[in-house]
Amino acid sequence: MPRTADHEERRRQIAVAVCELIAGNGLDAVTVARTASTAGMSVGLVQHYFRTKDEMLLHAFNEVSAAIRRRADERIRAGIEHRRPVSYVLTEAMTEFLPLDDTRRTEFRVTRAFAGRALDAPALAKVDIETARRLREDIARAVHNGKECGEVEADLDPWPAAVRLAAVTEGLAMQVYRDPAGVNGVSAAELAASVIEAELAAVFTGECRQYARAADE
């Protein structure tokens, strides 16, 4: 049976409720009863869509991941439209994974809760691993594109660079979450930008020939 708009809206409302509970009180606060109350639904209706807590958590994780990717994709589209270098576009995309505002802090708590739960749930672990793999693939593709346009040295292997940049993004997200106000008078946003800039500068060492040629024509 095809899913209706009403069906998808209720599933979205449940995902929002799960995120609110995790953001406010952690993963242990997520139960079918509390989720139903937060979403303004009956327990029976929530159970109609999700039989277990893990199913609700998986759906919330997928919703959050999709939201992050939509924003990152929009940054990428804007960068291409405005003829920005690959390094600039990648900087903008990586920033969307950092908890620099209330929305992204909530998303970070959900993804961390999911990762913790996945340690003991193989089905969830598979999704968590695949999500991380996609991030590495996206970064590796950006590095490869940088090689084609001259921003990256031709003999540089994109995959080690992608693993390092993904690790930097994940670790930086935790640092920002722990100290949202920043460190030693420097805001979290400024610190994050400087770390990303330094890491990308080690990979994107050249200038973009593609846009330079276009400017000369």
VOPAGU-2260 file (C-alpha; in pm, 1 decimal, decimal comma):
REM VOPAGU-2260
SITE   aa  ch    i         X         Y         Z
SITE  MET   A    0       0,0       0,0       0,0
SITE  PRO   A    1     149,0     335,9     -99,0
SITE  ARG   A    2     221,1     579,5     180,6
SITE  THR   A    3      -1,3     885,0     191,8
SITE  ALA   A    4     100,2    1238,6     280,9
SITE  ASP   A    5     -82,5    1197,7     612,4
SITE  HIS   A    6     110,6     878,5     682,7
SITE  GLU   A    7     444,0    1049,8     622,3
SITE  GLU   A    8     343,9    1352,4     828,4
SITE  ARG   A    9     263,6    1135,6    1130,1
SITE  ARG   A   10     593,8     954,0    1097,7
SITE  ARG   A   11     767,1    1293,2    1079,8
SITE  GLN   A   12     583,5    1409,8    1393,1
SITE  ILE   A   13     697,7    1099,8    1577,3
SITE  ALA   A   14    1056,3    1159,8    1467,8
SITE  VAL   A   15    1035,6    1518,6    1592,0
SITE  ALA   A   16     901,8    1394,4    1926,3
SITE  VAL   A   17    1187,4    1144,9    1959,9
SITE  CYS   A   18    1439,6    1422,2    1887,2
SITE  GLU   A   19    1279,1    1648,7    2147,4
SITE  LEU   A   20    1295,8    1376,8    2411,8
SITE  ILE   A   21    1660,2    1296,4    2338,0
SITE  ALA   A   22    1756,2    1664,0    2330,7
SITE  GLY   A   23    1584,0    1730,5    2662,4
SITE  ASN   A   24    1654,5    1419,6    2867,8
SITE  GLY   A   25    1867,0    1174,2    2669,9
SITE  LEU   A   26    1799,9     840,0    2510,9
SITE  ASP   A   27    1651,1     682,6    2823,8
SITE  ALA   A   28    1364,2     931,5    2803,3
SITE  VAL   A   29    1245,5     779,8    2475,8
SITE  THR   A   30     959,5     538,8    2534,2
SITE  VAL   A   31     653,4     469,4    2326,1
SITE  ALA   A   32     431,3     634,8    2587,5
SITE  ARG   A   33     644,0     950,8    2618,4
SITE  THR   A   34     686,6     973,4    2243,5
SITE  ALA   A   35     309,6     947,8    2196,0
SITE  SER   A   36     248,4    1219,4    2455,0
SITE  THR   A   37     508,7    1451,8    2305,5
SITE  ALA   A   38     373,0    1396,9    1954,0
SITE  GLY   A   39      13,0    1446,2    2067,1
SITE  MET   A   40     -88,4    1096,2    1960,1
SITE  SER   A   41    -219,2     782,1    2121,1
SITE  VAL   A   42      16,9     501,4    2215,5
SITE  GLY   A   43    -167,7     274,4    1976,9
SITE  LEU   A   44    -113,1     510,8    1685,7
SITE  VAL   A   45     261,7     535,9    1752,7
SITE  GLN   A   46     281,6     156,0    1774,2
SITE  HIS   A   47     100,0     135,1    1442,8
SITE  TYR   A   48     397,2     305,9    1278,3
SITE  PHE   A   49     682,4     181,3    1497,8
SITE  ARG   A   50     678,9    -142,4    1692,0
SITE  THR   A   51     993,6     -79,8    1898,5
SITE  LYS   A   52    1210,8     193,9    2040,7
SITE  ASP   A   53    1489,0      99,5    1798,1
SITE  GLU   A   54    1254,1     148,1    1502,7
SITE  MET   A   55    1162,2     495,6    1629,3
SITE  LEU   A   56    1526,1     581,6    1689,1
SITE  LEU   A   57    1625,2     457,4    1344,3
SITE  HIS   A   58    1356,0     670,6    1182,6
SITE  ALA   A   59    1459,3     978,2    1381,7
SITE  PHE   A   60    1823,4     918,9    1285,7
SITE  ASN   A   61    1730,6     890,1     918,6
SITE  GLU   A   62    1523,7    1209,9     939,1
SITE  VAL   A   63    1810,8    1397,6    1102,1
SITE  SER   A   64    2065,9    1259,4     854,7
SITE  ALA   A   65    1843,8    1359,6     563,1
SITE  ALA   A   66    1805,8    1711,9     702,1
SITE  ILE   A   67    2183,0    1751,5     738,4
SITE  ARG   A   68    2243,0    1621,6     387,3
SITE  ARG   A   69    1980,8    1857,1     242,8
SITE  ARG   A   70    2156,4    2154,4     397,7
SITE  ALA   A   71    2498,9    2031,2     288,2
SITE  ASP   A   72    2369,4    1971,7     -65,0
SITE  GLU   A   73    2224,4    2321,6     -70,9
SITE  ARG   A   74    2563,8    2461,3      30,9
SITE  ILE   A   75    2724,3    2261,9    -249,8
SITE  ARG   A   76    2471,1    2383,3    -507,0
SITE  ALA   A   77    2521,4    2742,5    -396,4
SITE  GLY   A   78    2898,2    2704,4    -417,6
SITE  ILE   A   79    2881,2    2564,6    -769,3
SITE  GLU   A   80    2635,6    2834,0    -876,5
SITE  HIS   A   81    2867,1    3106,9    -747,4
SITE  ARG   A   82    3173,5    2935,5    -898,9
SITE  ARG   A   83    3348,8    2874,4    -568,3
SITE  PRO   A   84    3661,0    2656,4    -538,6
SITE  VAL   A   85    3608,4    2297,2    -424,8
SITE  SER   A   86    3787,0    2368,1     -95,8
SITE  TYR   A   87    3540,0    2648,1     -18,9
SITE  VAL   A   88    3240,2    2429,5    -101,7
SITE  LEU   A   89    3374,0    2145,8     113,4
SITE  THR   A   90    3427,5    2385,5     403,1
SITE  GLU   A   91    3065,3    2495,8     381,6
SITE  ALA   A   92    2939,3    2135,8     364,5
SITE  MET   A   93    3152,7    2014,8     657,4
SITE  THR   A   94    3026,2    2299,8     873,6
SITE  GLU   A   95    2671,3    2163,9     849,0
SITE  PHE   A   96    2781,1    1861,6    1054,1
SITE  LEU   A   97    2888,4    2079,5    1347,9
SITE  PRO   A   98    2649,6    2164,0    1637,4
SITE  LEU   A   99    2683,2    2540,8    1603,0
SITE  ASP   A  100    2318,5    2626,5    1671,3
SITE  ASP   A  101    2020,3    2478,6    1858,0
SITE  THR   A  102    1898,8    2276,7    1560,0
SITE  ARG   A  103    2235,2    2118,2    1495,5
SITE  ARG   A  104    2293,4    2054,9    1867,8
SITE  THR   A  105    1968,8    1858,5    1878,0
SITE  GLU   A  106    2071,9    1669,5    1566,3
SITE  PHE   A  107    2409,2    1592,6    1721,6
SITE  ARG   A  108    2247,6    1448,3    2035,2
SITE  VAL   A  109    2026,6    1226,1    1819,8
SITE  THR   A  110    2315,7    1097,9    1608,7
SITE  ARG   A  111    2528,4    1034,3    1918,9
SITE  ALA   A  112    2242,3     852,4    2088,8
SITE  PHE   A  113    2192,0     641,7    1779,1
SITE  ALA   A  114    2563,8     558,3    1757,4
SITE  GLY   A  115    2564,9     452,0    2121,6
SITE  ARG   A  116    2260,0     232,5    2076,6
SITE  ALA   A  117    2414,7      84,8    1760,1
SITE  LEU   A  118    2703,0     -59,5    1961,6
SITE  ASP   A  119    2470,1    -334,5    2085,2
SITE  ALA   A  120    2226,8    -353,6    1792,5
SITE  PRO   A  121    2370,3    -497,3    1467,0
SITE  ALA   A  122    2082,2    -366,7    1254,3
SITE  LEU   A  123    2141,1     -12,0    1378,5
SITE  ALA   A  124    2518,1     -51,0    1351,3
SITE  LYS   A  125    2482,2    -133,8     981,9
SITE  VAL   A  126    2300,2     195,2     921,2
SITE  ASP   A  127    2551,2     389,2    1131,7
SITE  ILE   A  128    2844,2     242,2     937,1
SITE  GLU   A  129    2679,6     313,2     602,3
SITE  THR   A  130    2611,5     674,2     700,8
SITE  ALA   A  131    2976,2     726,2     796,8
SITE  ARG   A  132    3085,5     558,0     473,5
SITE  ARG   A  133    2874,6     798,0     268,0
SITE  LEU   A  134    3039,3    1096,1     434,5
SITE  ARG   A  135    3384,5     960,3     350,6
SITE  GLU   A  136    3275,7     895,0      -7,5
SITE  ASP   A  137    3144,6    1250,6     -42,2
SITE  ILE   A  138    3472,2    1395,4      85,8
SITE  ALA   A  139    3680,1    1164,5    -135,0
SITE  ARG   A  140    3475,9    1275,8    -435,5
SITE  ALA   A  141    3540,7    1640,1    -346,6
SITE  VAL   A  142    3914,9    1571,6    -320,5
SITE  HIS   A  143    3906,8    1392,5    -656,7
SITE  ASN   A  144    3727,3    1693,0    -809,7
SITE  GLY   A  145    3996,1    1912,8    -659,0
SITE  LYS   A  146    4261,1    1706,7    -840,5
SITE  GLU   A  147    4081,5    1757,7   -1171,2
SITE  CYS   A  148    4068,4    2134,6   -1137,3
SITE  GLY   A  149    4417,9    2179,4    -994,1
SITE  GLU   A  150    4341,0    2247,1    -628,4
SITE  VAL   A  151    4485,0    1909,4    -519,0
SITE  GLU   A  152    4814,5    1750,2    -622,8
SITE  ALA   A  153    4764,6    1489,5    -894,9
SITE  ASP   A  154    4937,0    1209,3    -700,9
SITE  LEU   A  155    4741,5    1254,5    -376,0
SITE  ASP   A  156    4523,1     955,8    -278,6
SITE  PRO   A  157    4171,9    1088,6    -200,9
SITE  TRP   A  158    4083,0     812,3      45,3
SITE  PRO   A  159    4335,4     872,0     327,3
SITE  ALA   A  160    4254,3    1241,8     297,7
SITE  ALA   A  161    3881,7    1164,5     317,2
SITE  VAL   A  162    3926,4     945,6     626,0
SITE  ARG   A  163    4127,1    1218,5     798,6
SITE  LEU   A  164    3882,2    1495,0     710,5
SITE  ALA   A  165    3584,7    1283,1     819,7
SITE  ALA   A  166    3760,4    1209,3    1149,9
SITE  VAL   A  167    3832,4    1579,4    1195,4
SITE  THR   A  168    3467,3    1662,8    1131,1
SITE  GLU   A  169    3341,8    1404,6    1381,0
SITE  GLY   A  170    3594,3    1498,8    1648,5
SITE  LEU   A  171    3540,3    1870,0    1596,8
SITE  ALA   A  172    3166,0    1821,4    1635,1
SITE  MET   A  173    3222,8    1669,5    1979,8
SITE  GLN   A  174    3456,5    1951,3    2080,6
SITE  VAL   A  175    3203,4    2214,1    1973,1
SITE  TYR   A  176    2923,0    2031,8    2154,0
SITE  ARG   A  177    3121,2    2019,3    2478,5
SITE  ASP   A  178    3219,8    2386,9    2461,9
SITE  PRO   A  179    2948,0    2567,4    2263,1
SITE  ALA   A  180    3066,6    2908,7    2384,0
SITE  GLY   A  181    3416,8    2851,2    2253,3
SITE  VAL   A  182    3755,7    2848,9    2427,6
SITE  ASN   A  183    3969,4    3133,6    2566,7
SITE  GLY   A  184    3744,1    3402,0    2425,1
SITE  VAL   A  185    3732,5    3253,0    2075,7
SITE  SER   A  186    3385,2    3147,9    1965,7
SITE  ALA   A  187    3309,0    2788,3    1870,4
SITE  ALA   A  188    3229,2    2897,2    1515,9
SITE  GLU   A  189    3566,0    3073,1    1479,5
SITE  LEU   A  190    3754,5    2779,3    1625,6
SITE  ALA   A  191    3574,8    2534,6    1397,9
SITE  ALA   A  192    3642,8    2748,1    1092,2
SITE  SER   A  193    4012,9    2774,6    1172,8
SITE  VAL   A  194    4049,5    2398,8    1226,8
SITE  ILE   A  195    3867,8    2312,1     903,7
SITE  GLU   A  196    4065,9    2574,2     711,1
SITE  ALA   A  197    4395,7    2434,5     837,9
SITE  GLU   A  198    4303,0    2074,4     756,1
SITE  LEU   A  199    4179,1    2158,5     407,8
SITE  ALA   A  200    4484,2    2373,3     337,8
SITE  ALA   A  201    4698,6    2062,0     378,5
SITE  VAL   A  202    4498,7    1887,1     103,9
SITE  PHE   A  203    4389,6    2168,7    -127,4
SITE  THR   A  204    4729,3    2323,3    -193,5
SITE  GLY   A  205    4669,9    2465,4    -542,8
SITE  GLU   A  206    4445,6    2709,9    -725,7
SITE  CYS   A  207    4133,4    2621,2    -923,1
SITE  ARG   A  208    4230,8    2624,2   -1293,0
SITE  GLN   A  209    3871,5    2578,6   -1407,0
SITE  TYR   A  210    3747,2    2912,6   -1278,3
SITE  ALA   A  211    4074,1    3087,5   -1364,9
SITE  ARG   A  212    4029,2    2979,6   -1729,9
SITE  ALA   A  213    3667,3    3090,7   -1726,8
SITE  ALA   A  214    3768,5    3433,5   -1593,4
SITE  ASP   A  215    4020,1    3476,6   -1875,5
SITE  GLU   A  216    3769,0    3391,7   -2149,3
